[in-house]
Amino acid sequence: MKITRQKHAKKHLGFFRNNFGVREPYQILLDGTFCQAALRGRIQLRDQLPRYLMGETQLCTTRCVLKELETLGKELYGAKLIAQKCQVRNCRHFKSAVSGSDCLLSMVDEGNPHHYFVATQDQNLSMKIKKAPGIPLMFIIQNTIVLDKPSPRTVAFVKAVESGQLVSVHEKESIKQLKEEQGLVRNPEKRRRKRKKKVGGPNPLSCLKKKKKTPDTKSPALEKKRKRKRIRNRSTPKVPSEQQGVSTA
């Protein structure tokens, strides 16, 4: 029975790996219901999950899940201890926490870019997860961990991609990476750096001294002034008045 479960898990993992870029270490988002089911079934998640998925795993949760477990009281104290040992991923709800199911949905929206697995026992959350393509879903049944098969929505999405009607998120990322390597797409960080204006001093042109205007020598007003100016002849000396009287006598 265990070998059969591992075969199914290997098959499903290959499907998500080839079509959605899921890779190791597998990041598994846990909610409070999954932690409580693991506690009741005495499942050692850190030991059994890597064996079941045949690869390295990272157990993750969010602040909203931890906050929800704190508010539920002593009944889920053991589940809270399990969740506290997981890596806490940053969510969007910094100021006001939301329910654990809403928080996990927000972590996998927009095509699940971080390739999260969602581990939950909540049926409503599971139905919402199945409506979005490319999200691996996990749950516990009869004290055993199960990786659910790809949902019909996920299978239909993959068929549409294969027929050329859609482009998967994994293909978009690979195309973008190839374009950046070949220099066909400019790095947005470089654009931002170019747009930044350097804070410098005043314009050096405004600091230059104003040049005095040179008078136009060809202007008619200056020519008239020059014509009106008397030319004094200093070559003929003036004769004194006494000499003039002698000469007349």
C-alpha positions as CSV (number, residue, x, y, z in Angstrom):
1,M,0.0,0.0,0.0
2,K,2.8,2.4,0.8
3,I,4.6,1.6,-2.5
4,T,1.3,2.4,-4.4
5,R,1.0,5.7,-2.6
6,Q,4.5,6.7,-3.4
7,K,4.0,5.8,-7.1
8,H,0.9,8.0,-7.2
9,A,2.9,10.8,-5.5
10,K,5.8,10.4,-7.9
11,K,3.4,10.6,-10.9
12,H,1.6,13.7,-9.6
13,L,4.9,15.4,-8.7
14,G,6.2,14.8,-12.3
15,F,3.0,16.4,-13.7
16,F,3.4,19.6,-11.6
17,R,7.2,19.6,-12.2
18,N,6.9,19.4,-16.0
19,N,4.0,21.8,-16.4
20,F,4.3,24.3,-13.6
21,G,7.9,24.3,-12.6
22,V,7.5,22.8,-9.1
23,R,11.0,22.0,-7.8
24,E,12.9,21.1,-4.6
25,P,12.8,22.0,-1.9
26,Y,9.1,21.6,-1.9
27,Q,7.5,24.5,0.1
28,I,4.4,23.2,1.9
29,L,2.0,25.7,3.5
30,L,0.3,24.2,6.5
31,D,-2.9,25.5,8.2
32,G,-4.2,24.7,11.6
33,T,-6.5,21.8,10.5
34,F,-3.6,20.0,8.9
35,C,-1.4,20.4,12.0
36,Q,-4.3,19.1,14.2
37,A,-4.8,16.1,12.0
38,A,-1.1,15.3,12.1
39,L,-1.1,15.6,15.9
40,R,-4.0,13.2,16.2
41,G,-2.5,10.7,13.8
42,R,0.9,10.9,15.5
43,I,2.5,11.8,12.2
44,Q,6.0,13.2,12.3
45,L,5.8,15.7,9.4
46,R,9.5,16.5,9.2
47,D,10.4,12.8,8.8
48,Q,7.4,11.5,6.7
49,L,6.9,14.3,4.2
50,P,10.4,14.0,2.6
51,R,10.0,10.2,2.4
52,Y,6.6,10.5,0.9
53,L,7.6,13.1,-1.7
54,M,11.1,11.6,-2.2
55,G,12.7,15.0,-1.9
56,E,13.7,17.9,0.3
57,T,10.8,19.8,1.9
58,Q,10.2,23.0,3.8
59,L,7.3,23.3,6.2
60,C,5.9,26.8,6.1
61,T,3.0,28.7,7.5
62,T,1.9,32.4,7.9
63,R,1.3,34.8,10.8
64,C,-2.4,34.7,10.2
65,V,-2.5,30.9,10.7
66,L,-0.5,31.3,14.0
67,K,-2.8,34.1,15.1
68,E,-5.9,32.0,14.3
69,L,-4.5,29.1,16.4
70,E,-3.8,31.4,19.3
71,T,-7.4,32.7,19.3
72,L,-8.9,29.2,19.2
73,G,-7.7,28.4,22.7
74,K,-6.3,25.3,24.5
75,E,-8.0,22.8,22.2
76,L,-5.6,23.5,19.4
77,Y,-2.5,24.2,21.6
78,G,-0.7,21.1,20.2
79,A,-1.4,22.2,16.6
80,K,-0.1,25.7,17.5
81,L,3.2,24.2,18.7
82,I,3.6,22.3,15.4
83,A,2.9,25.4,13.4
84,Q,5.3,27.5,15.4
85,K,8.2,25.1,14.4
86,C,7.5,25.9,10.7
87,Q,9.1,28.7,8.7
88,V,6.9,31.8,8.7
89,R,6.3,33.2,5.3
90,N,5.4,36.9,4.9
91,C,1.8,37.6,3.9
92,R,0.0,40.8,2.9
93,H,-1.9,41.1,6.2
94,F,0.6,43.1,8.3
95,K,-1.8,45.4,10.0
96,S,-4.9,43.2,10.4
97,A,-4.8,39.4,10.4
98,V,-7.4,37.4,8.4
99,S,-8.5,33.8,8.6
100,G,-6.0,31.1,7.9
101,S,-7.8,29.9,4.8
102,D,-8.0,33.4,3.3
103,C,-4.4,34.0,4.0
104,L,-3.3,30.7,2.3
105,L,-5.4,31.6,-0.7
106,S,-3.7,34.9,-1.0
107,M,-0.3,33.2,-0.9
108,V,-1.0,31.1,-4.0
109,D,-2.9,33.6,-6.1
110,E,-1.6,35.1,-9.4
111,G,-0.5,31.7,-10.7
112,N,1.3,30.5,-7.5
113,P,4.7,32.0,-8.5
114,H,6.5,30.5,-5.4
115,H,5.2,27.0,-6.2
116,Y,3.7,26.4,-2.8
117,F,1.9,23.2,-1.8
118,V,-1.2,23.7,0.3
119,A,-1.8,21.2,3.1
120,T,-5.2,21.5,4.7
121,Q,-8.2,19.5,6.0
122,D,-10.6,22.3,5.3
123,Q,-13.0,21.2,2.6
124,N,-14.0,24.8,1.6
125,L,-10.4,25.8,1.2
126,S,-9.7,22.6,-0.8
127,M,-12.5,23.4,-3.3
128,K,-11.2,26.9,-3.8
129,I,-7.6,25.6,-4.3
130,K,-8.9,23.2,-7.0
131,K,-10.4,26.0,-8.9
132,A,-7.0,27.6,-9.5
133,P,-4.6,25.7,-11.8
134,G,-1.2,24.6,-10.8
135,I,-1.5,24.3,-7.0
136,P,-0.6,20.9,-5.4
137,L,-3.0,20.0,-2.6
138,M,-2.2,17.7,0.3
139,F,-4.4,16.3,3.1
140,I,-4.3,13.5,5.7
141,I,-6.7,10.5,5.4
142,Q,-6.6,7.5,7.7
143,N,-3.5,8.8,9.4
144,T,-1.6,8.9,6.1
145,I,-0.4,11.9,4.0
146,V,-1.8,12.1,0.5
147,L,-0.9,14.3,-2.4
148,D,-4.1,14.9,-4.3
149,K,-4.2,14.2,-8.1
150,P,-4.3,17.3,-10.4
151,S,-7.7,18.9,-10.4
152,P,-9.9,19.0,-13.6
153,R,-9.2,22.7,-13.8
154,T,-5.5,22.1,-13.7
155,V,-5.7,19.3,-16.4
156,A,-7.8,21.5,-18.7
157,F,-5.3,24.4,-18.3
158,V,-2.4,22.1,-19.3
159,K,-4.3,20.9,-22.3
160,A,-5.0,24.5,-23.4
161,V,-1.3,25.3,-23.0
162,E,-0.3,22.3,-25.1
163,S,-2.8,23.3,-27.9
164,G,-1.3,26.8,-28.0
165,Q,-4.4,28.6,-26.5
166,L,-2.7,29.6,-23.3
167,V,0.8,30.2,-22.0
168,S,1.7,28.8,-18.6
169,V,3.4,30.8,-15.9
170,H,6.4,28.5,-16.0
171,E,6.8,29.2,-19.8
172,K,6.4,32.9,-19.3
173,E,9.2,32.9,-16.8
174,S,11.5,30.8,-19.0
175,I,10.8,33.1,-22.0
176,K,11.5,36.2,-20.0
177,Q,14.7,34.7,-18.7
178,L,15.9,33.8,-22.2
179,K,15.1,37.4,-23.5
180,E,17.1,38.9,-20.6
181,E,20.1,36.6,-21.3
182,Q,20.0,37.6,-25.0
183,G,19.6,41.3,-24.2
184,L,16.2,41.6,-25.9
185,V,14.6,42.9,-22.7
186,R,16.1,45.8,-20.7
187,N,16.6,45.4,-17.0
188,P,13.9,47.5,-15.3
189,E,16.4,48.3,-12.5
190,K,18.7,50.0,-15.0
191,R,15.8,52.1,-16.3
192,R,15.1,53.2,-12.8
193,R,18.7,54.1,-12.2
194,K,18.7,56.2,-15.4
195,R,15.6,58.1,-14.4
196,K,17.1,59.2,-11.1
197,K,18.3,62.8,-11.3
198,K,21.6,63.6,-9.6
199,V,21.4,66.3,-7.0
200,G,24.1,68.8,-7.9
201,G,25.0,72.4,-7.6
202,P,23.6,75.3,-9.7
203,N,23.9,75.4,-13.4
204,P,27.5,76.4,-14.3
205,L,26.3,78.5,-17.2
206,S,24.3,80.7,-14.8
207,C,27.4,81.4,-12.7
208,L,29.4,82.9,-15.6
209,K,29.9,86.7,-15.6
210,K,27.8,88.6,-18.0
211,K,29.8,89.9,-20.9
212,K,29.8,93.6,-21.7
213,K,28.2,94.5,-24.9
214,T,30.8,95.8,-27.4
215,P,29.5,98.9,-29.1
216,D,28.8,98.6,-32.8
217,T,31.4,100.7,-34.6
218,K,29.3,100.8,-37.7
219,S,26.3,102.4,-36.1
220,P,25.2,105.7,-37.7
221,A,24.9,107.5,-34.4
222,L,28.6,107.1,-33.6
223,E,29.6,108.2,-37.1
224,K,27.7,111.5,-36.6
225,K,29.4,112.1,-33.2
226,R,32.8,111.6,-34.8
227,K,32.0,114.1,-37.6
228,R,30.8,116.7,-35.1
229,K,34.0,116.5,-33.1
230,R,36.4,119.4,-33.8
231,I,39.8,118.7,-35.0
232,R,42.3,121.0,-33.3
233,N,45.5,121.9,-35.3
234,R,48.4,122.1,-32.9
235,S,51.1,122.5,-35.7
236,T,50.6,126.4,-36.0
237,P,51.4,128.1,-32.6
238,K,49.4,131.1,-31.5
239,V,50.9,134.6,-31.7
240,P,50.8,136.7,-28.6
241,S,48.8,139.9,-28.7
242,E,51.9,142.2,-27.9
243,Q,53.6,141.0,-31.0
244,Q,50.6,141.6,-33.1
245,G,50.6,145.3,-31.9
246,V,54.2,145.8,-32.9
247,S,53.8,144.4,-36.3
248,T,50.9,146.8,-37.0
249,A,52.9,149.8,-35.9
